[in-house]
Amino acid sequence: MSTEQKKDLNQYYLDTYTKEASVYDQRRWTSKGGSKAKSLRNAYFFDILRKYNLIQPEKKIIDVASGTGRVALELVTFGYKKVVACDLTNAMLDVSRSKLPAQYKDILEYHVADMKKLPFSDASFDGATLGAFLYLIPLEEYPAYTKDIHRVLQKDGILVCEVMNQLHFFNPFKAVMKFWHRHVRGKKIKSHAYPWELKKAFAPFEVVDIIGTDFPAVMTIFGDGFLRFLSRSPLTKYFGGRFVVGLKK
Ligand SMILES: C[S@@+](CC[C@H](N)C(=O)[O-])C[C@H]1O[C@@H](n2cnc3c(N)ncnc32)[C@H](O)[C@@H]1O
């Protein structure tokens, strides 16, 4: 199916991820590189939640487009009384359920739900996480897709999400491919954002944190400390392959 034909994105992603659920983790997170990327990216999510005092038992957190539980299954280990995971397809949530250790069964609550119509009342969460999702939709659609997360967050609530970076200074080949995809072929999905587009893409959220990730694998030879330095340094954080972004309501 071409990008232009993907008119009904919900149906398309419902079909795609229902089919992919049983192999999703093996394709993404279980290789050596995948598991390293997952632990680094998750750590940045939790750094932002921690910075805004959201890692506390009473805080209510929702993991949106939770999938097989990459973020949610780690969130539950932090002592929360309740964490909510929602996704469009039950097949992805089923994989997450199958990995959930017995002691967290009453903590993690699963909902099959479209993120544009979340079945929760206004201001019912302190924080939200949205991992590996936004690149699936056109940049112009970010406000429409994050609007309902904004609604269910408390005032000053924080959403942590990931955005593919259009500037990929450390990997010129990928930067050229992204540029070609977006500007020459005019493809809207998979979307990549320039850093200066984030403010508009997420309004009315305020962008309060940007951490750079996805530096070329070869840099791991310098150690995790070096990667964390690149991720946070104002000089280099804008040039990784992806951002972990903190947004405040
Ligand atoms: C690439 S996976 C990311 C899963 C997980 N967050 C992770 O980081 O591994 C994208 C997920 O978004 C879900 N999804 C797609 N459209 C959605 C929507 N409108 N509302 C909720 N979830 C959606 C898919 O079912 C899929 O599980």
The ligand as a Gaussian input file, in Angstrom:
#p B3LYP/6-31G(d) Opt

LIG

0 1
 C        5.693000       1.018000      16.655000
 S        4.493000       0.453000      17.815000
 C        5.083000       1.141000      19.356000
 C        4.737000       0.274000      20.546000
 C        5.432000       0.656000      21.840000
 N        5.030000       1.950000      22.315000
 C        6.943000       0.604000      21.680000
 O        7.611000       1.626000      21.908000
 O        7.476000      -0.466000      21.342000
 C        3.111000       1.499000      17.485000
 C        1.870000       1.109000      18.278000
 O        0.879000       2.120000      18.105000
 C       -0.392000       1.501000      18.089000
 N       -1.355000       2.428000      17.492000
 C       -1.462000       2.805000      16.197000
 N       -2.435000       3.719000      16.049000
 C       -2.966000       3.931000      17.287000
 C       -4.014000       4.743000      17.788000
 N       -4.714000       5.550000      16.974000
 N       -4.302000       4.703000      19.105000
 C       -3.605000       3.880000      19.933000
 N       -2.588000       3.082000      19.522000
 C       -2.275000       3.105000      18.218000
 C       -0.142000       0.228000      17.299000
 O       -1.153000      -0.728000      17.506000
 C        1.213000      -0.202000      17.841000
 O        1.092000      -1.064000      18.950000

